Amino acid sequence: MFHKLIGLYATQGKETTSTSFPPTTKPVKGLLMMMIMMMLMMVMMMMMMLLLMMMVVVVVMMMMMMMMMMVVAVLLLLLLLLMIMMVVVVVVVVVVVAVVVVVVVVVVVVVVVVVVVVVVAAAAATTTTTTTTSTTTTTTTTTTTMMMMMMMMMMVMMMMMMIMMMMMMMMMMMMMMMMMMMMMMMMMMMMMMMLMMKLTIMYRNFNNILTYCNPE
């Protein structure tokens, strides 16, 4: 009877041990897989957030470039309007000077005619003097207009050069930022690969330990 009880207890202990081990190993494996999947999901979410932030930065930089282009276009339009206004002012000044010269010439001609009635020699002298004065005034007005136009062209060229330099600097900054973003993405990809390799090695080691402790 005693031997029978010992045998029953031994068989019960064996049964309990054999039935208790496999349920403990399966949930542990499932939990480990869930932890690995959660870590991978977190890393993927971080990568997505980084990509979204990079996209936002690129969009903001593009908007800034568009704003700069709009400002440059407005400045060029203002310069063109200034040039047109200067040309109009110069034309008006030339017309006024020409009208004044014509009036002076008409007055002088009238005076000359009156003087011709009196004396012929004085009339000849006055006509020569009036022609010389009119030619000198027209030449001075043309030279001043040419100088003003040249100055305006030089200012426009300087502004264009400055705008081109600013655009080149902005393009260089954009290229540098893109290179930095690419390097950051490469580093993140390398870190993800290393993490996945470590997780797989850990899972294999843990699985080997479990199978060694409890061979099914």
Secondary structure, DSSP 8 states (H G I E B T S, - for coil): -HHHHHHHHHHHHHHHHHHHHHHHHHHHHHHHHHHHHHHHHHHHHHHHHHHHHHHHHHHHHHHHHHHHHHHHHHHHHHHHHHHHHHHHHHHHHHHHHHHHHHHHHHHHHHHHHHHHHH-HHHHHHHHHHHHHHHHHHHHHHHHHHHHHHHHHHHHHHHHHHHHHHHHHHHHHHHHHHHHHHHHHHHHHHHHHHHHHHHHHHHHHHHHHHHHHHS--
